[in-house]
Amino acid sequence: MKDVYLLNLVYAISAALDYVSPAINGHHRRVGIVAAAMGRHMGFDRADVTDLFMAGLMHDIGAFTRDMSIDGLDFDVHLTAHATVGSRLLGGHPLLERAAYFVKHHHTQWKHLAGAEDRKEAILCNVVNLADRVDILRWRGESGHDRQTIRNMVADYSEDYYTSEVTEAFASFSEDADFWKLVEDKDSDLRSLFKDWTQDRLIPKDQLLGFSVFFAHIIDFRSSHTATHSQGVAETAVQLAILAGMDEEEQKKMRLAGNLHDIGKLAVSSWLLDKPSGLDVSEYEAIKAHATVGEILLRSVPGLSDVTDWACQHHERLNGKGYPHGLSADELSLGSRIMQVADVHTAITEDRPYRKGMSTEKTCKVLRSMADNGFLDADIVDLAIDNHIQINAVRRLAQNRAAAAFKLFAEQPDQWSSSMVNLNMFEG
């Protein structure tokens, strides 16, 4: 596998959040820019600016795991809840632990931070808070304010809410028209613009799989219906890859693809993921869009070419009747064919809150029918059927581990982050 950098994955996650509602389109990107710009203006070092940037890009990630209103950026009644959930999600990995702390306090008033033992960390939290507030003032619905009005409002904020060090810094650099242009230009290449501001961090290859498990939790933990799905698909895909003769490196890429295959579901509203009844036409189209979004996001991450193909073609079908591109057999690699079978196998065998998984007999019957009708690769289906007991046992073990992690996340948040630091426990 090629080198993968942390910021590239964070960009992808952040972009997914901004797909959820037209009302928040660009919000996370803009907050990240403002927070990073303020940090740089205030003289913080590259590591500080990087953590501010990442916190801004993902600050509302906790709002996408709960029944909260995201239309119009209206989190006012859920400030503590979504900030806490977001910090819990991000705090599971050492590379994001500091950004998670900023996320936790991105709605905490300065009067509650002023006495903190580490004043610098408190100020950085306050920077993210103000960056978020500025963007809401500028863009919320039809009541958005012009630039000068925002500057005046920030200048009038009480020291109870924002320290004068932060408001004065905003007053200083927000006079520059180029700053506003940077914030509001949705097509600007942040990686190029911020390369001299930030300190990108290479994810070591031996940690990449563990890191993908961490992101799989972010994807899946939005709903009890999906809490263990990615782990089940990943382990099923690896078992099929072994049986199909893939080497160790390809098996690792297969697990990575399985962990990330549903990244596009970050762009699907939680209520739709949780809907236990049938979907109407528009709802089904919204669900299907996750494959397109996932492809856009993963293709933006250098170093994940094969992984992207395998992950994002899991709903394609050999007879050309899949989505998002309607690819046919001669356009689908072995890895993509394995992922298709792994996704179907997991979806029909796993338990969901509203129904039990299929029996061995029924599972094999469904897979055989899909192969006979040209939807799935017959050779891969044969491997799945002939080795169903083994594959299903591994799939169940992986999903039991994920379920235990989800339960810990929901019921014992204080133990969640420390338990997730050792991510290798989830790698097989």
C-alpha positions as CSV (number, residue, x, y, z in Angstrom):
1,M,0.0,0.0,0.0
2,K,1.2,3.5,-0.7
3,D,1.7,6.3,1.8
4,V,-1.5,7.9,3.2
5,Y,-1.6,11.2,5.0
6,L,-3.9,12.0,7.9
7,L,-5.1,15.3,6.5
8,N,-6.2,13.7,3.3
9,L,-8.5,11.3,5.2
10,V,-9.8,14.1,7.4
11,Y,-10.6,16.1,4.2
12,A,-12.7,13.2,3.0
13,I,-14.6,12.8,6.2
14,S,-15.2,16.5,6.4
15,A,-16.5,16.7,2.8
16,A,-18.9,13.8,3.6
17,L,-20.4,15.8,6.5
18,D,-21.1,18.7,4.2
19,Y,-23.1,16.5,1.8
20,V,-25.8,15.8,4.4
21,S,-27.8,19.0,3.9
22,P,-27.7,21.9,1.5
23,A,-28.0,24.2,4.5
24,I,-24.6,23.2,5.9
25,N,-22.8,22.8,2.6
26,G,-19.2,24.1,3.1
27,H,-19.7,24.7,6.8
28,H,-17.0,22.4,8.1
29,R,-14.6,23.5,5.4
30,R,-15.1,27.2,6.3
31,V,-14.8,26.6,10.0
32,G,-11.5,24.8,9.4
33,I,-10.1,27.6,7.3
34,V,-11.1,30.3,9.8
35,A,-9.7,28.4,12.8
36,A,-6.5,27.7,11.0
37,A,-6.2,31.3,9.8
38,M,-6.8,32.7,13.3
39,G,-4.3,30.3,14.8
40,R,-1.6,31.3,12.3
41,H,-2.4,35.0,12.8
42,M,-2.0,34.5,16.6
43,G,1.4,33.0,16.2
44,F,0.7,29.4,17.0
45,D,3.0,26.8,15.5
46,R,2.3,24.4,12.7
47,A,1.3,21.6,14.9
48,D,-1.2,23.9,16.7
49,V,-2.6,25.2,13.4
50,T,-2.9,21.6,12.1
51,D,-5.0,20.5,15.1
52,L,-7.1,23.6,14.8
53,F,-7.7,22.9,11.1
54,M,-8.7,19.3,11.8
55,A,-11.0,20.2,14.7
56,G,-12.7,22.8,12.5
57,L,-13.1,20.3,9.6
58,M,-14.8,17.7,11.9
59,H,-16.2,19.8,14.7
60,D,-19.8,18.8,14.3
61,I,-19.2,15.1,13.6
62,G,-21.1,14.2,16.8
63,A,-24.3,15.8,15.4
64,F,-24.5,13.1,12.7
65,T,-24.8,10.3,15.2
66,R,-27.8,11.5,17.0
67,D,-31.3,12.8,16.3
68,M,-30.3,16.4,16.0
69,S,-31.4,19.1,13.6
70,I,-28.6,19.9,11.1
71,D,-30.7,22.0,8.7
72,G,-29.8,25.7,9.2
73,L,-26.8,24.8,11.5
74,D,-29.2,24.8,14.5
75,F,-27.4,22.9,17.2
76,D,-28.2,25.4,20.0
77,V,-30.2,22.9,22.1
78,H,-27.7,20.1,21.7
79,L,-24.4,21.9,22.2
80,T,-23.0,19.7,25.0
81,A,-24.4,16.5,23.5
82,H,-23.0,16.7,20.0
83,A,-19.7,18.2,21.1
84,T,-19.2,15.4,23.6
85,V,-20.2,12.6,21.1
86,G,-17.8,14.2,18.5
87,S,-14.9,14.2,20.9
88,R,-15.6,10.7,21.9
89,L,-15.5,9.5,18.3
90,L,-12.3,11.3,17.5
91,G,-10.6,10.7,20.8
92,G,-10.2,7.0,19.9
93,H,-7.0,7.6,18.0
94,P,-3.7,9.3,19.2
95,L,-3.3,11.3,16.0
96,L,-6.7,13.0,16.6
97,E,-6.7,13.2,20.4
98,R,-5.9,16.8,20.6
99,A,-8.3,17.8,17.9
100,A,-10.9,15.8,19.8
101,Y,-10.3,18.0,22.9
102,F,-11.0,21.1,20.8
103,V,-14.1,19.5,19.4
104,K,-15.3,18.7,22.9
105,H,-15.1,22.4,23.9
106,H,-16.0,24.1,20.7
107,H,-19.2,25.4,22.4
108,T,-17.7,25.9,25.8
109,Q,-17.9,29.6,26.9
110,W,-14.6,31.2,27.9
111,K,-15.7,31.8,31.5
112,H,-15.7,28.0,31.9
113,L,-12.2,27.6,30.2
114,A,-10.4,30.7,31.6
115,G,-9.2,28.8,34.7
116,A,-7.9,25.8,32.8
117,E,-4.5,24.6,33.9
118,D,-3.3,24.8,30.3
119,R,-4.3,28.3,29.1
120,K,-2.9,27.7,25.5
121,E,-5.2,24.7,25.0
122,A,-8.1,26.7,26.4
123,I,-7.5,29.5,23.9
124,L,-7.3,27.0,21.0
125,C,-10.7,25.6,22.0
126,N,-12.0,29.2,22.0
127,V,-10.6,29.8,18.5
128,V,-12.6,26.9,17.1
129,N,-15.7,28.2,19.0
130,L,-15.4,31.6,17.4
131,A,-14.7,30.2,14.0
132,D,-17.9,28.2,14.2
133,R,-19.9,31.2,15.4
134,V,-18.5,33.4,12.6
135,D,-19.6,30.9,10.0
136,I,-23.1,30.6,11.5
137,L,-23.5,34.3,11.6
138,R,-22.4,34.6,8.0
139,W,-24.3,31.7,6.4
140,R,-27.3,30.6,8.6
141,G,-30.4,30.7,6.3
142,E,-31.6,34.0,5.0
143,S,-30.6,35.8,8.1
144,G,-26.9,35.7,7.3
145,H,-25.0,38.9,8.1
146,D,-22.5,40.9,6.0
147,R,-18.9,40.9,6.8
148,Q,-18.8,44.3,8.7
149,T,-21.8,43.4,10.8
150,I,-20.1,40.2,11.8
151,R,-17.0,42.1,12.8
152,N,-19.1,44.5,14.9
153,M,-20.9,41.6,16.6
154,V,-17.7,39.8,17.4
155,A,-16.2,43.0,18.9
156,D,-19.2,43.3,21.2
157,Y,-19.0,39.7,22.6
158,S,-18.5,39.6,26.3
159,E,-15.3,38.1,27.8
160,D,-17.6,35.5,29.3
161,Y,-18.0,34.0,25.8
162,Y,-14.7,34.7,24.1
163,T,-11.3,35.8,25.4
164,S,-10.2,39.2,24.1
165,E,-7.1,37.6,22.7
166,V,-9.3,35.7,20.2
167,T,-11.8,38.5,19.4
168,E,-9.0,41.0,18.9
169,A,-7.1,38.6,16.6
170,F,-10.3,38.1,14.5
171,A,-10.8,41.9,14.3
172,S,-7.3,42.3,13.1
173,F,-7.1,39.7,10.3
174,S,-10.7,39.9,9.2
175,E,-10.1,43.4,7.8
176,D,-8.3,41.7,4.9
177,A,-10.6,41.0,1.9
178,D,-8.3,38.2,0.9
179,F,-9.2,36.4,4.1
180,W,-12.9,36.4,3.2
181,K,-12.1,35.4,-0.3
182,L,-10.2,32.4,1.0
183,V,-13.0,31.4,3.3
184,E,-15.8,31.7,0.7
185,D,-14.0,30.3,-2.3
186,K,-15.4,26.7,-2.3
187,D,-13.1,25.6,-5.1
188,S,-9.8,26.6,-3.5
189,D,-7.3,23.7,-3.0
190,L,-6.8,23.8,0.7
191,R,-4.0,21.3,0.6
192,S,-2.0,23.6,-1.6
193,L,-2.9,26.8,0.2
194,F,-2.2,25.4,3.7
195,K,0.9,23.4,3.0
196,D,3.1,26.0,4.6
197,W,0.7,26.4,7.6
198,T,0.1,22.8,8.6
199,Q,2.2,19.8,9.6
200,D,0.8,16.8,7.7
201,R,1.2,13.5,9.4
202,L,1.9,10.3,7.6
203,I,-0.1,7.3,8.8
204,P,2.4,4.5,9.2
205,K,1.6,1.6,7.0
206,D,1.5,-0.7,9.9
207,Q,-1.2,1.5,11.5
208,L,-3.3,2.2,8.4
209,L,-5.6,-0.8,8.9
210,G,-6.1,0.1,12.5
211,F,-6.8,3.7,11.5
212,S,-9.4,2.4,8.9
213,V,-11.1,0.6,11.7
214,F,-11.3,3.8,13.6
215,F,-13.0,5.5,10.6
216,A,-15.3,2.5,10.1
217,H,-16.6,3.2,13.6
218,I,-17.2,6.8,12.7
219,I,-19.2,5.6,9.7
220,D,-21.1,2.8,11.4
221,F,-21.8,4.3,14.9
222,R,-24.2,6.8,13.5
223,S,-26.9,4.2,13.8
224,S,-27.5,1.0,15.8
225,H,-28.7,-0.5,12.4
226,T,-25.2,-0.1,10.9
227,A,-23.0,-0.3,14.0
228,T,-21.1,-3.4,13.0
229,H,-21.7,-3.7,9.2
230,S,-18.3,-2.5,7.9
231,Q,-16.4,-4.8,10.2
232,G,-18.5,-7.7,9.0
233,V,-17.9,-6.9,5.3
234,A,-14.2,-6.4,5.8
235,E,-13.6,-9.7,7.5
236,T,-15.8,-11.6,5.0
237,A,-14.0,-10.0,2.2
238,V,-10.6,-11.0,3.6
239,Q,-11.7,-14.6,4.0
240,L,-12.9,-14.7,0.4
241,A,-9.6,-13.1,-0.7
242,I,-7.6,-15.8,1.0
243,L,-9.7,-18.5,-0.6
244,A,-9.4,-16.8,-4.0
245,G,-5.6,-16.8,-3.8
246,M,-4.8,-13.2,-3.1
247,D,-1.5,-12.5,-1.4
248,E,-1.0,-10.9,2.0
249,E,-0.6,-7.4,0.6
250,E,-3.9,-7.7,-1.3
251,Q,-5.6,-9.1,1.7
252,K,-4.6,-6.0,3.7
253,K,-6.0,-3.8,0.9
254,M,-9.2,-5.8,0.9
255,R,-9.7,-5.3,4.7
256,L,-9.0,-1.6,4.2
257,A,-11.6,-1.4,1.4
258,G,-14.1,-3.3,3.6
259,N,-13.6,-0.9,6.4
260,L,-14.1,2.1,4.2
261,H,-16.7,0.8,1.7
262,D,-19.6,2.7,3.2
263,I,-17.8,6.0,3.8
264,G,-20.4,7.6,1.6
265,K,-23.1,6.8,4.1
266,L,-21.8,9.7,6.2
267,A,-23.8,11.8,3.6
268,V,-27.0,9.9,4.3
269,S,-29.3,11.3,7.1
270,S,-29.4,9.2,10.2
271,W,-33.2,9.0,10.2
272,L,-33.1,7.4,6.8
273,L,-30.5,4.9,7.9
274,D,-32.7,4.0,10.9
275,K,-35.9,3.7,9.0
276,P,-37.2,0.1,9.6
277,S,-39.9,0.2,7.0
278,G,-39.6,0.2,3.2
279,L,-38.1,3.1,1.3
280,D,-40.0,5.2,-1.2
281,V,-38.3,6.0,-4.6
282,S,-36.7,9.3,-3.4
283,E,-35.4,7.7,-0.2
284,Y,-34.0,4.7,-2.1
285,E,-32.2,7.2,-4.5
286,A,-30.8,9.0,-1.5
287,I,-29.4,5.7,-0.1
288,K,-27.9,4.8,-3.4
289,A,-26.1,8.1,-3.6
290,H,-23.7,6.9,-0.9
291,A,-21.8,4.8,-3.5
292,T,-21.2,7.9,-5.6
293,V,-20.2,10.1,-2.6
294,G,-17.9,7.4,-1.3
295,E,-16.1,7.2,-4.6
296,I,-15.7,11.0,-4.8
297,L,-14.3,11.1,-1.3
298,L,-11.9,8.1,-1.5
299,R,-10.6,9.2,-4.9
300,S,-9.5,12.5,-3.2
301,V,-7.2,10.5,-1.0
302,P,-3.8,9.8,-2.7
303,G,-2.5,6.3,-2.3
304,L,-5.9,4.5,-2.2
305,S,-6.5,3.8,-5.9
306,D,-7.1,0.0,-5.8
307,V,-8.8,0.3,-2.5
308,T,-11.2,2.9,-3.9
309,D,-12.2,0.7,-6.8
310,W,-12.9,-2.3,-4.6
311,A,-14.7,-0.3,-1.9
312,C,-16.9,1.8,-4.1
313,Q,-18.0,-0.9,-6.6
314,H,-19.7,-3.0,-4.0
315,H,-23.1,-2.3,-5.5
316,E,-22.0,-2.8,-9.1
317,R,-23.2,-6.1,-10.7
318,L,-21.7,-8.3,-13.4
319,N,-24.8,-8.0,-15.5
320,G,-24.5,-4.2,-15.6
321,K,-27.6,-3.7,-13.4
322,G,-25.7,-2.3,-10.4
323,Y,-24.8,1.3,-9.4
324,P,-23.5,3.9,-9.4
325,H,-22.0,3.4,-12.9
326,G,-23.7,0.3,-14.2
327,L,-20.4,-1.4,-14.8
328,S,-20.3,-4.8,-16.5
329,A,-18.3,-8.0,-15.9
330,D,-15.3,-7.0,-18.0
331,E,-15.0,-3.7,-16.1
332,L,-15.0,-5.3,-12.6
333,S,-11.8,-6.7,-11.0
334,L,-11.4,-9.7,-8.8
335,G,-11.2,-7.4,-5.8
336,S,-14.5,-5.6,-6.7
337,R,-16.2,-9.0,-7.3
338,I,-15.1,-10.2,-3.9
339,M,-16.4,-7.0,-2.2
340,Q,-19.8,-7.4,-3.9
341,V,-20.2,-10.9,-2.5
342,A,-18.9,-9.9,0.9
343,D,-21.3,-7.0,1.2
344,V,-24.4,-9.1,0.2
345,H,-23.3,-12.0,2.4
346,T,-22.9,-9.7,5.4
347,A,-26.1,-7.8,4.8
348,I,-28.2,-10.9,4.7
349,T,-26.5,-12.9,7.5
350,E,-26.0,-10.1,10.1
351,D,-28.7,-9.4,12.7
352,R,-30.4,-6.0,12.5
353,P,-32.5,-4.4,15.3
354,Y,-35.6,-5.0,13.2
355,R,-34.9,-8.6,11.9
356,K,-32.7,-11.6,12.4
357,G,-30.0,-12.6,9.9
358,M,-30.8,-15.4,7.4
359,S,-30.1,-19.0,8.1
360,T,-27.3,-20.9,6.3
361,E,-29.8,-22.5,3.9
362,K,-31.5,-19.3,2.9
363,T,-28.2,-17.4,2.7
364,C,-26.8,-19.9,0.2
365,K,-30.0,-19.9,-1.8
366,V,-30.0,-16.1,-2.1
367,L,-26.3,-16.0,-3.2
368,R,-26.8,-18.9,-5.7
369,S,-29.8,-17.1,-7.2
370,M,-27.9,-13.9,-7.6
371,A,-25.0,-15.7,-9.3
372,D,-27.3,-17.6,-11.6
373,N,-28.9,-14.4,-12.7
374,G,-25.6,-12.7,-13.4
375,F,-25.5,-10.3,-10.5
376,L,-22.6,-11.8,-8.6
377,D,-19.5,-13.7,-9.6
378,A,-20.3,-17.4,-9.6
379,D,-16.8,-18.5,-8.6
380,I,-16.7,-16.2,-5.6
381,V,-20.2,-17.3,-4.6
382,D,-19.1,-20.9,-4.8
383,L,-16.3,-20.0,-2.4
384,A,-18.7,-18.3,-0.1
385,I,-21.2,-21.2,-0.1
386,D,-18.6,-24.0,0.2
387,N,-16.9,-22.2,3.1
388,H,-20.0,-20.6,4.6
389,I,-19.6,-22.0,8.2
390,Q,-16.0,-20.8,8.5
391,I,-16.7,-17.4,6.8
392,N,-19.8,-16.8,8.9
393,A,-17.9,-17.6,12.1
394,V,-15.2,-15.1,11.3
395,R,-17.8,-12.5,10.3
396,R,-19.8,-13.0,13.5
397,L,-16.6,-12.7,15.6
398,A,-15.7,-9.5,13.9
399,Q,-19.2,-8.1,14.4
400,N,-19.3,-9.1,18.0
401,R,-16.2,-7.2,18.6
402,A,-17.6,-4.2,16.8
403,A,-20.9,-4.5,18.8
404,A,-18.9,-4.5,22.0
405,A,-17.1,-1.4,20.9
406,F,-20.4,0.3,20.1
407,K,-21.8,-0.6,23.5
408,L,-18.8,0.8,25.2
409,F,-19.1,3.9,23.1
410,A,-22.7,4.4,24.0
411,E,-22.7,3.3,27.7
412,Q,-19.2,3.8,29.0
413,P,-17.7,6.8,27.1
414,D,-14.9,7.4,29.6
415,Q,-13.5,3.9,28.8
416,W,-14.1,4.2,25.0
417,S,-11.1,6.4,24.0
418,S,-8.5,4.5,26.1
419,S,-9.7,1.2,24.7
420,M,-9.5,2.4,21.1
421,V,-5.9,3.6,21.4
422,N,-4.8,0.0,20.8
423,L,-6.5,-0.4,17.4
424,N,-4.6,-3.5,16.4
425,M,-7.0,-5.6,18.4
426,F,-9.5,-5.1,15.6
427,E,-7.3,-6.0,12.7
428,G,-8.2,-9.7,12.4
